[in-house]
Structures are given as structure tokens and as C-alpha cells.
């Protein structure tokens, strides 16, 4: 299944877990990503595919713990930037 890292906020989720099939940008293989997965490795070539980080950083209270301070601040700053 290629599941490598689960979101620490997933235990407190009151949402349905969904499955998304993404195309590996390296080899074109299918990569299964559940909504509680942070990332998954392509079983065909090993390329790491990430879930939609910006989305979880917006709503998850444990996002900073999951992605780290630098990534968290980067995504928060992008989402809070004024729209032109």
C-alpha cells in the first residue's frame, strides 16, 4: 500500500477518510494516498508523493507538529497573503 507516515491529527479527525489515487510524476504509476496520509512512496519507482499540505495546515491543530515549524510557517504565510 505504500503508506509511510500518518498525520498525528488523524486520531482526532471527525471526518470521513478518503482515498485519492495520484499519478507519480516520476514514472506515471498510481500512488494511493488516504486523507490521513502525509506522504506515500510510489511502489513502482520509490518517488515520494505528498498529500495536499496547504489544506491540512489550514485546519489541523497538529499541523505544526506534523510538518515542522519552517514548512508550517511557509504555508501559513502563503495562505494569509493578501489576494491581488
Secondary structure, 3 states (H helix, E strand, C coil): CCEEEECHHHHHCCCCCCEEEEECCCCCCEEEEECCEEEEECCCCCCEEECCHHHHHHHCCCHHHHHCHHHHHHHHHHHHCCCC
